[in-house]
Amino acid sequence: QFCSILERPLISYTLQALERVCWIKDIVVAVTGENMEVMKSIIQKYQHKRISLVEAGVTRHRSIFSGLKALAEDQLNSKLSKPEVVIIHDAVRPFVEEDVLLKVVTAAKEHGAAGAIRPLVSTVISPSADGCLDHSLERARHRASEMPQAFLFDVIYEAYQQCTDYDLEFGTECLQLALKYCRTKAKLVEGSPDLWKVTYKRDLYAAESIIKEIISQEICVVMDSKEDNKHVGHLLEEVLKSELNHVKVTSEALCHAGRHLQQIILDQCYNFVCVNVMTSDFQETQKLLSMLEESNLSILYPVVVVSVHFLDFKLVPPSQKMENLMQIKEFSKKVKERNILLYGLLISYPQDEQKLQESLRQGAIIIASLVKERNSGLIGQLLIA
């Protein structure tokens, strides 16, 4: 749960998924003593809210019991109060959606307990003592138990109070405890494919790919407010829309007030293409970077900014233009500290309409790659289309 994805701990993504759900009142995280300060720093750095920490036990069930005790006991100065329904979730399942949480909570209110399930992808077999096959289960009749699970608080708390040391030490299934000690049969709710658990190192790469896919679904093209609709900035926007038909492409003018652009930032767009047409330097890009830094948008995810510049190579020597644009390296170092990834893109601007379209198409492909990959090793580079 403390492994980094895009330089941010996995557990922070899980907390974010739960914090988005306004009807979840409190989030209790069970943390081992040696990781308590690490967890506190994560909460502070990523500005997580409604989080309380309790010391975890040496096993899964002991950790859950510790969290339930914190909710059950009215402690002096405690912000926690006993809930009607409690959700139990894994720190390493960051992609849980509100609709699944709502389904298990609704089912738990009616049946006392509920849990998400998924079809088995492999057949489960039981080996004998000598390492040979003893028997196998019929896969179609069984399901994999996933998280989240939800319970009427009094049901699951009573179950944990009654369970044995053996249960606490070796058990893993909370639904079974509710059945065994409270005779509460859990309602099983079909879960979505994104409930999988990040377990192995390769899962981290898969999770990173999913997160990149999620935050690369929108690109805002920012351009000078003086640009007319036939200028290259709008031409680039049209090519982006054509080439990236699965991505939402919007455009906004970088005027002094910037209200519309500020709203896009507030709505959490993490990809910006800043078109510098009226000037040969980074004035427009600097304005955008200042707005992004003030917004704190990049606390949770890295923000990609592609500073686009146009040049007719026949009129201006590339070396002259490149020399002016190499200051992008200094800008990129500065904003990288705020989790903003700045890239430069120099697009050939020939008078020939067909050649211009090809240059814009190549530029769109480069922009798509930068947005999707978020390669920090390329920041400060000036790419040419």
C-alpha positions as CSV (number, residue, x, y, z in Angstrom):
1,Q,0.0,0.0,0.0
2,F,3.0,2.3,0.3
3,C,4.4,1.5,-3.1
4,S,4.4,4.5,-5.4
5,I,2.4,4.9,-8.6
6,L,3.2,8.1,-10.5
7,E,5.2,9.1,-7.4
8,R,2.2,8.8,-5.1
9,P,1.5,6.0,-2.6
10,L,-1.1,3.4,-3.7
11,I,-3.1,3.9,-0.4
12,S,-3.6,7.6,-1.3
13,Y,-5.5,6.6,-4.4
14,T,-7.7,4.3,-2.4
15,L,-8.5,7.0,0.2
16,Q,-9.3,9.4,-2.6
17,A,-11.8,6.9,-4.1
18,L,-13.6,6.7,-0.7
19,E,-13.4,10.4,0.0
20,R,-15.3,11.1,-3.2
21,V,-18.3,9.4,-1.7
22,C,-20.0,12.2,0.3
23,W,-22.2,9.9,2.4
24,I,-19.2,8.1,3.9
25,K,-18.8,10.0,7.2
26,D,-15.5,8.6,8.5
27,I,-12.6,6.6,7.2
28,V,-10.6,4.6,9.7
29,V,-7.2,3.3,8.6
30,A,-5.5,0.5,10.6
31,V,-1.7,1.1,10.4
32,T,1.2,-0.7,12.1
33,G,3.1,1.3,14.7
34,E,6.3,1.5,12.6
35,N,4.3,3.0,9.6
36,M,2.1,5.4,11.6
37,E,4.3,8.5,10.9
38,V,4.5,7.5,7.2
39,M,0.7,7.4,7.0
40,K,0.3,10.7,8.8
41,S,2.7,12.3,6.3
42,I,0.7,10.9,3.4
43,I,-2.6,12.3,4.8
44,Q,-1.0,15.7,5.2
45,K,0.8,15.8,1.8
46,Y,-2.2,14.8,-0.2
47,Q,-4.7,16.7,1.9
48,H,-6.9,13.7,2.7
49,K,-10.0,14.5,4.8
50,R,-12.2,12.5,7.3
51,I,-9.3,10.1,8.1
52,S,-8.6,8.6,11.5
53,L,-5.7,6.2,12.3
54,V,-5.7,3.3,14.6
55,E,-2.9,0.9,15.4
56,A,-3.2,-2.3,13.3
57,G,-2.9,-5.9,14.7
58,V,-0.5,-8.5,13.4
59,T,-3.2,-10.2,11.3
60,R,-6.0,-9.0,9.0
61,H,-8.8,-9.8,11.4
62,R,-7.0,-8.2,14.4
63,S,-6.5,-5.0,12.3
64,I,-10.2,-4.9,11.4
65,F,-11.2,-5.5,15.0
66,S,-9.0,-2.6,16.0
67,G,-10.8,-0.3,13.6
68,L,-14.2,-1.5,14.7
69,K,-13.3,-0.8,18.4
70,A,-12.4,2.8,17.4
71,L,-15.9,3.3,16.0
72,A,-17.7,1.5,18.8
73,E,-16.1,3.2,21.8
74,D,-17.1,6.8,22.6
75,Q,-13.6,8.1,23.5
76,L,-13.0,11.6,24.9
77,N,-12.1,14.1,22.1
78,S,-12.8,11.5,19.5
79,K,-14.5,12.7,16.3
80,L,-15.8,9.2,15.6
81,S,-19.3,7.9,16.4
82,K,-20.8,4.5,16.0
83,P,-22.3,4.1,12.5
84,E,-25.3,2.2,11.4
85,V,-23.4,0.5,8.6
86,V,-19.7,0.0,8.3
87,I,-17.8,-0.8,5.1
88,I,-14.6,-2.9,5.2
89,H,-12.2,-2.3,2.3
90,D,-8.6,-3.2,1.3
91,A,-6.0,-0.5,1.1
92,V,-4.7,-2.0,-2.2
93,R,-8.0,-1.9,-4.1
94,P,-7.8,1.7,-5.4
95,F,-10.4,1.5,-8.2
96,V,-13.6,1.0,-6.2
97,E,-16.5,3.0,-7.5
98,E,-19.4,4.6,-5.6
99,D,-22.1,2.5,-7.3
100,V,-20.5,-0.7,-5.9
101,L,-20.2,0.8,-2.4
102,L,-23.8,1.9,-2.6
103,K,-24.9,-1.6,-3.6
104,V,-23.2,-3.4,-0.7
105,V,-24.3,-0.8,1.8
106,T,-27.9,-1.0,0.6
107,A,-27.8,-4.8,0.8
108,A,-26.2,-4.8,4.2
109,K,-29.0,-2.5,5.6
110,E,-31.5,-5.1,4.4
111,H,-29.7,-8.4,5.1
112,G,-27.2,-7.4,7.8
113,A,-24.1,-8.2,5.7
114,A,-23.1,-8.0,2.1
115,G,-20.0,-8.5,-0.1
116,A,-18.9,-8.0,-3.6
117,I,-18.1,-11.1,-5.6
118,R,-16.6,-11.9,-9.0
119,P,-16.5,-15.0,-11.2
120,L,-13.5,-17.3,-10.7
121,V,-11.0,-17.1,-13.5
122,S,-9.2,-20.3,-12.5
123,T,-10.4,-23.6,-11.2
124,V,-9.7,-24.2,-7.5
125,I,-8.2,-27.6,-6.6
126,S,-7.4,-29.2,-3.3
127,P,-4.1,-31.1,-3.1
128,S,-3.6,-34.2,-0.9
129,A,-0.8,-34.6,1.7
130,D,1.5,-36.2,-0.9
131,G,1.1,-33.3,-3.3
132,C,-1.3,-35.0,-5.7
133,L,-4.7,-33.8,-6.7
134,D,-7.4,-34.7,-4.1
135,H,-10.4,-33.0,-5.7
136,S,-11.4,-29.9,-7.6
137,L,-14.3,-27.5,-7.3
138,E,-16.8,-26.9,-10.0
139,R,-15.8,-23.4,-11.1
140,A,-19.3,-22.3,-12.3
141,R,-20.8,-22.9,-8.8
142,H,-18.3,-20.8,-6.9
143,R,-17.3,-17.2,-6.8
144,A,-14.3,-15.1,-5.7
145,S,-14.9,-13.0,-2.6
146,E,-13.8,-9.4,-3.2
147,M,-14.0,-6.1,-1.4
148,P,-15.8,-3.9,-0.4
149,Q,-18.0,-5.7,2.2
150,A,-20.6,-3.9,4.3
151,F,-22.3,-4.8,7.6
152,L,-24.8,-3.5,10.1
153,F,-22.2,-2.3,12.6
154,D,-23.8,-4.2,15.6
155,V,-23.7,-7.5,13.6
156,I,-20.0,-7.4,12.6
157,Y,-18.8,-5.9,16.0
158,E,-20.7,-8.7,17.9
159,A,-19.1,-11.3,15.6
160,Y,-15.6,-10.0,16.3
161,Q,-16.2,-9.9,20.0
162,Q,-17.2,-13.6,20.0
163,C,-14.6,-15.0,17.6
164,T,-11.7,-17.1,18.8
165,D,-8.0,-16.4,18.8
166,Y,-7.8,-19.0,16.0
167,D,-10.3,-16.9,13.9
168,L,-8.3,-13.7,14.6
169,E,-5.0,-15.4,13.7
170,F,-5.8,-17.5,10.7
171,G,-9.2,-16.2,9.3
172,T,-9.6,-14.0,6.3
173,E,-13.3,-13.9,5.4
174,C,-15.4,-11.3,7.4
175,L,-18.7,-12.6,5.9
176,Q,-18.0,-16.0,7.4
177,L,-17.6,-14.5,10.9
178,A,-21.0,-12.8,10.5
179,L,-22.5,-16.1,9.5
180,K,-20.7,-18.2,12.1
181,Y,-21.4,-16.0,15.2
182,C,-24.4,-13.9,14.3
183,R,-26.2,-16.3,11.9
184,T,-26.3,-13.5,9.4
185,K,-26.3,-14.7,5.8
186,A,-24.6,-12.1,3.6
187,K,-26.1,-10.9,0.4
188,L,-23.7,-11.4,-2.4
189,V,-23.4,-8.5,-4.9
190,E,-21.9,-8.8,-8.3
191,G,-18.8,-6.6,-8.4
192,S,-17.1,-4.9,-11.4
193,P,-13.8,-6.0,-13.0
194,D,-12.0,-3.0,-11.4
195,L,-12.2,-4.5,-7.9
196,W,-9.0,-6.4,-8.3
197,K,-6.4,-6.3,-5.7
198,V,-2.9,-4.9,-6.3
199,T,-0.9,-7.9,-5.0
200,Y,2.3,-8.4,-7.1
201,K,4.8,-6.0,-8.6
202,R,3.3,-6.5,-12.1
203,D,0.0,-5.3,-10.7
204,L,1.6,-1.9,-9.9
205,Y,2.3,-1.4,-13.6
206,A,-1.3,-2.4,-14.5
207,A,-2.6,0.1,-11.9
208,E,-0.4,2.8,-13.3
209,S,-1.6,2.1,-16.8
210,I,-5.3,2.4,-15.6
211,I,-4.6,5.7,-13.7
212,K,-2.9,7.2,-16.8
213,E,-5.8,6.1,-18.9
214,I,-8.3,7.8,-16.6
215,I,-6.5,11.1,-16.3
216,S,-5.7,11.4,-20.1
217,Q,-9.3,11.5,-21.2
218,E,-9.4,15.3,-21.4
219,I,-7.1,17.9,-23.0
220,C,-7.6,21.6,-22.8
221,V,-6.0,23.7,-25.6
222,V,-5.1,27.1,-24.2
223,M,-4.5,30.0,-26.7
224,D,-4.2,33.7,-26.9
225,S,-7.5,35.5,-26.7
226,K,-6.6,37.5,-29.8
227,E,-6.4,34.5,-32.0
228,D,-9.1,34.3,-34.7
229,N,-10.9,31.0,-35.5
230,K,-8.7,30.4,-38.6
231,H,-5.4,30.6,-36.8
232,V,-3.0,27.7,-36.2
233,G,-4.2,27.2,-32.6
234,H,-7.7,26.4,-33.6
235,L,-6.3,24.3,-36.5
236,L,-4.3,22.3,-34.0
237,E,-7.5,21.8,-31.8
238,E,-9.4,20.5,-34.8
239,V,-6.6,18.0,-35.7
240,L,-6.5,16.8,-32.0
241,K,-10.2,16.2,-32.0
242,S,-9.9,14.3,-35.3
243,E,-6.9,12.2,-34.3
244,L,-7.9,11.6,-30.6
245,N,-11.6,10.8,-31.1
246,H,-11.7,9.0,-27.7
247,V,-10.4,12.1,-25.8
248,K,-12.4,15.2,-24.9
249,V,-10.7,18.2,-26.4
250,T,-11.8,21.7,-25.3
251,S,-10.3,25.1,-25.8
252,E,-10.1,28.2,-23.7
253,A,-8.6,31.7,-24.2
254,L,-5.9,32.8,-21.8
255,C,-7.4,36.2,-21.1
256,H,-6.5,38.2,-18.0
257,A,-9.5,37.1,-15.9
258,G,-9.3,33.5,-17.1
259,R,-12.6,32.5,-15.4
260,H,-13.4,29.8,-17.8
261,L,-9.9,28.3,-17.7
262,Q,-10.0,28.4,-13.9
263,Q,-13.2,26.5,-13.9
264,I,-11.6,23.8,-16.2
265,I,-8.8,23.6,-13.7
266,L,-11.3,23.3,-10.8
267,D,-13.1,20.5,-12.7
268,Q,-9.7,18.6,-12.6
269,C,-8.4,18.5,-16.2
270,Y,-4.9,17.3,-16.0
271,N,-3.6,18.0,-19.5
272,F,-3.0,21.3,-21.2
273,V,-1.7,22.3,-24.6
274,C,-0.6,26.0,-24.5
275,V,-0.3,27.5,-28.0
276,N,2.2,30.3,-28.2
277,V,1.5,32.2,-31.5
278,M,1.6,35.9,-30.8
279,T,5.0,35.8,-29.1
280,S,8.2,33.9,-29.8
281,D,8.8,33.1,-26.1
282,F,7.0,31.5,-23.2
283,Q,4.7,34.3,-22.1
284,E,1.5,32.4,-22.6
285,T,2.9,29.2,-21.1
286,Q,4.2,31.1,-18.0
287,K,0.7,32.6,-17.4
288,L,-0.8,29.1,-17.5
289,L,1.9,27.6,-15.3
290,S,1.3,30.3,-12.7
291,M,-2.5,29.5,-12.7
292,L,-1.8,25.8,-12.3
293,E,0.7,26.4,-9.4
294,E,-1.8,28.6,-7.6
295,S,-4.6,26.0,-8.0
296,N,-2.8,23.1,-6.3
297,L,-4.3,20.9,-9.0
298,S,-1.1,18.8,-9.2
299,I,-1.3,17.5,-5.6
300,L,-3.0,14.3,-6.6
301,Y,-1.9,13.6,-10.2
302,P,0.9,15.0,-12.4
303,V,-0.3,17.7,-14.7
304,V,1.0,17.7,-18.3
305,V,1.6,21.0,-20.0
306,V,2.8,21.0,-23.7
307,S,4.1,24.4,-24.7
308,V,3.5,24.6,-28.5
309,H,5.4,26.9,-30.8
310,F,5.1,27.4,-34.5
311,L,7.9,28.2,-37.0
312,D,8.3,28.5,-40.7
313,F,11.7,26.9,-41.1
314,K,12.2,28.5,-44.5
315,L,12.0,32.0,-43.0
316,V,13.7,31.5,-39.7
317,P,16.7,29.3,-39.1
318,P,15.8,26.5,-36.6
319,S,18.9,27.1,-34.6
320,Q,17.8,30.7,-33.9
321,K,14.4,29.7,-32.7
322,M,15.7,26.7,-30.8
323,E,18.1,28.9,-28.8
324,N,15.2,31.1,-27.6
325,L,13.1,28.1,-26.7
326,M,15.7,26.1,-24.7
327,Q,14.8,28.1,-21.6
328,I,12.0,25.5,-21.3
329,K,14.5,23.4,-19.4
330,E,14.7,25.9,-16.6
331,F,10.9,26.3,-16.4
332,S,10.5,22.5,-16.4
333,K,12.9,22.0,-13.4
334,K,11.0,24.6,-11.4
335,V,7.5,23.3,-12.0
336,K,8.5,19.7,-11.7
337,E,8.8,20.4,-7.9
338,R,5.0,21.1,-8.0
339,N,4.3,17.8,-10.0
340,I,3.8,19.7,-13.3
341,L,5.4,18.0,-16.3
342,L,6.4,20.6,-18.9
343,Y,7.3,19.7,-22.5
344,G,8.0,21.8,-25.5
345,L,6.7,21.1,-29.0
346,L,8.0,23.0,-32.1
347,I,5.7,22.6,-35.1
348,S,6.7,23.4,-38.7
349,Y,4.4,26.0,-40.1
350,P,4.8,25.9,-43.9
351,Q,2.5,27.9,-46.2
352,D,1.5,24.8,-48.0
353,E,-1.9,23.7,-46.6
354,Q,-1.2,20.0,-47.1
355,K,2.2,20.1,-45.4
356,L,0.7,22.2,-42.5
357,Q,-1.9,19.5,-41.9
358,E,0.7,16.8,-41.8
359,S,2.8,18.9,-39.3
360,L,-0.3,19.4,-37.1
361,R,-1.1,15.7,-37.3
362,Q,2.4,14.7,-36.2
363,G,2.1,17.3,-33.4
364,A,-1.2,15.8,-32.3
365,I,0.4,12.3,-32.1
366,I,3.3,13.6,-30.0
367,I,0.9,15.4,-27.7
368,A,-1.2,12.2,-27.3
369,S,1.9,10.3,-26.4
370,L,3.1,12.9,-23.8
371,V,-0.4,13.0,-22.2
372,K,-0.7,9.2,-22.1
373,E,2.8,8.2,-21.0
374,R,3.5,11.2,-18.6
375,N,7.2,10.5,-19.1
376,S,9.1,12.6,-16.6
377,G,12.4,11.7,-18.3
378,L,11.3,13.9,-21.3
379,I,10.4,17.1,-19.4
380,G,12.2,20.1,-20.6
381,Q,12.7,18.5,-24.0
382,L,11.8,20.4,-27.2
383,L,10.2,17.9,-29.6
384,I,9.8,18.8,-33.3
385,A,6.9,17.9,-35.6
